[in-house]
Amino acid sequence: MEVVNVTADAETFTSNAYLALGESPTLVDAGAMPGVTDAIAEHTDDLDRVVLTHQHGDHVSQLDAVLDAFDADLFAYADHPRRTDELADGDTVPVGDETCEVVYTPGHADDHVSLVSEHSLFSGDVVVHDDGAFDDGSFGRTDMAGQSRERLIESIEDLLDRMPEGVEHMYSGHGGVFEGDVRAVVERALERAERREPKYPDE
């Protein structure tokens, strides 16, 4: 499945926004990059849906622009004025050429979900490959109001329990795309989170 990070050239702070092409073109998170609709249009004229991992501003600031431009459905766990489909733990949703299971993964955000298929993991901010704090296995920050390191640890454990062995593509909300042994990266993220040390010096 071809997946394009349509916010890769952003000059302002944003999450990654992944356009999964194929049978059912899907955008995972809309990001905060002005002009993201033009970046999407370079690859497809048709967008079936936008799926949100969570609704932090860096993931949704351009959501209205995307929905207006492509008349796509909106799949989200938490309420949103433009949500057409409510996500729940255990649901399945088409993403490009794959079918993903929804795994509820709070801790970084109360409404956080990850998307897992036989081959791919869209992990949002719960687990990332590299983010400046750690390389080759990091995790979302938990030092702000409404966040919980303990709940994040449980979410990563749940993710490992429900992730197939053959997952080899990891598309996280920040940092680079990882290709290879995704389970090993998630396990390293869990180990680091379980140390319960501040992720950042000022945390």
C-alpha positions in Angstrom: 0.0 0.0 0.0 1.3 3.4 -0.9 1.3 5.9 2.0 2.4 9.5 1.6 3.1 11.9 4.5 1.4 15.0 3.0 2.8 17.3 5.7 6.4 16.2 5.2 7.3 19.7 3.8 5.7 21.7 6.5 7.5 24.7 7.8 5.3 25.1 10.9 4.7 22.7 13.7 2.3 19.9 12.7 1.7 16.2 13.1 2.3 13.9 10.3 -0.7 13.4 8.1 -0.7 10.2 6.1 -2.6 9.7 2.9 -3.1 6.0 2.3 -3.8 5.5 -1.4 -5.5 2.5 -3.1 -9.0 1.1 -3.1 -10.2 3.4 -0.4 -8.2 6.6 -0.2 -7.9 7.6 3.5 -6.2 10.4 5.4 -5.0 9.6 8.9 -5.0 12.9 10.7 -5.2 16.2 9.0 -2.3 18.0 10.6 -1.7 21.8 10.9 0.1 22.6 7.7 -1.5 25.4 5.6 -2.0 24.1 2.1 -2.4 20.4 3.1 -5.3 20.2 0.7 -3.1 21.0 -2.2 -0.6 18.3 -1.1 -3.4 15.8 -1.0 -4.7 16.8 -4.4 -1.3 16.1 -5.9 -2.0 12.4 -5.3 -5.7 11.9 -5.5 -9.0 13.7 -6.5 -11.0 11.5 -4.2 -10.8 11.1 -0.5 -13.2 8.6 1.2 -12.5 9.5 4.8 -10.4 11.2 7.4 -9.6 9.1 10.5 -8.3 10.9 13.6 -5.9 9.3 16.0 -6.9 12.1 18.5 -7.9 15.7 18.4 -4.9 17.7 19.6 -4.5 20.9 17.6 -1.4 19.7 15.7 -3.5 16.8 14.3 -6.7 18.6 13.5 -6.1 22.3 12.7 -6.5 21.7 9.0 -9.4 19.3 9.4 -12.2 21.7 8.2 -10.2 22.6 5.2 -9.7 19.0 4.2 -13.3 18.1 4.8 -14.5 21.1 2.8 -12.2 20.4 -0.1 -12.9 16.6 -0.4 -16.4 16.1 1.1 -14.9 13.1 3.0 -16.4 11.3 6.0 -14.9 11.9 9.4 -14.1 9.0 11.7 -13.2 9.9 15.3 -13.4 8.4 18.8 -14.4 11.6 20.5 -17.3 13.9 19.5 -16.7 16.4 16.8 -19.2 18.7 15.0 -18.4 17.1 11.7 -18.0 13.5 12.8 -19.9 11.1 10.6 -18.7 7.8 12.1 -17.9 7.2 15.7 -14.9 5.0 16.4 -14.9 2.4 19.2 -12.3 0.0 20.4 -12.4 -3.1 18.3 -14.0 -1.5 15.2 -12.5 -2.0 11.8 -12.0 0.8 9.2 -10.7 0.7 5.6 -7.4 2.6 5.2 -6.2 2.5 1.6 -5.8 -1.1 0.6 -5.9 -2.4 4.1 -8.4 -3.0 6.9 -7.4 -1.7 10.3 -8.6 -2.6 13.7 -9.2 0.3 16.1 -7.2 0.0 19.4 -8.2 2.5 22.1 -4.8 3.8 23.4 -5.3 6.7 25.8 -2.6 8.2 28.1 -1.3 10.9 25.8 -4.9 11.9 25.0 -8.2 10.6 26.4 -9.6 10.1 22.9 -6.5 8.5 21.4 -6.8 5.5 19.1 -4.2 3.5 17.0 -5.0 1.7 13.8 -3.5 -1.8 13.2 -3.6 -4.0 10.1 -1.8 -7.2 9.2 1.1 -5.0 7.8 0.8 -1.5 9.2 0.5 0.5 12.4 -0.8 4.0 12.5 0.2 4.8 16.0 -0.5 8.6 16.4 1.4 9.9 19.4 1.2 6.8 21.7 4.4 5.3 20.2 6.8 6.9 17.7 10.0 5.8 16.2 12.1 8.9 16.7 11.1 12.3 18.2 14.2 14.0 19.6 13.8 12.5 23.0 14.5 8.9 22.0 15.4 7.2 18.7 14.2 3.7 17.7 11.3 3.6 20.1 9.7 6.6 21.9 6.3 7.4 23.3 3.9 10.3 23.7 4.4 12.9 26.3 2.4 12.6 29.5 3.3 15.6 31.6 0.4 17.9 30.7 -3.1 18.2 32.2 -5.3 15.2 31.4 -2.4 12.9 30.5 -1.2 9.8 32.3 2.0 7.8 32.1 0.4 4.8 33.8 -2.5 4.8 31.3 -0.1 5.2 28.4 1.9 2.2 29.6 -1.3 0.1 29.6 -2.1 1.3 26.1 1.2 0.3 24.7 0.8 -3.1 26.4 -2.7 -3.4 24.8 -1.2 -2.5 21.4 1.5 -5.2 21.6 -1.2 -7.8 22.6 -3.3 -6.9 19.6 -0.7 -6.2 16.9 0.0 -9.1 14.5 3.5 -10.4 14.3 4.0 -9.4 10.6 3.5 -5.6 11.0 6.5 -4.0 9.2 5.3 -0.4 8.5 4.9 2.1 11.3 3.4 5.5 10.6 3.5 7.7 13.8 2.3 11.2 14.4 5.8 12.6 14.7 9.2 11.6 13.5 10.0 9.4 10.5 8.2 6.4 9.0 9.8 3.1 10.2 10.1 0.0 8.0 11.1 -3.3 9.7 10.4 -5.0 13.0 7.7 -2.7 14.3 7.1 -4.9 17.4 10.7 -4.5 18.5 10.3 -0.7 18.3 7.1 -0.7 20.3 8.7 -3.0 22.9 11.6 -0.5 23.3 9.1 2.3 23.7 7.3 0.4 26.4 10.6 -0.3 28.3 11.4 3.4 28.2 8.0 4.4 29.3 8.1 1.9 32.2 11.2 3.7 33.6 8.8 6.5 34.6 11.5 9.0 34.1 10.7 12.4 32.6 10.7 12.2 28.8 12.0 15.8 28.5 14.3 17.6 31.0 11.7 20.2 31.8 8.9 17.6 32.3 
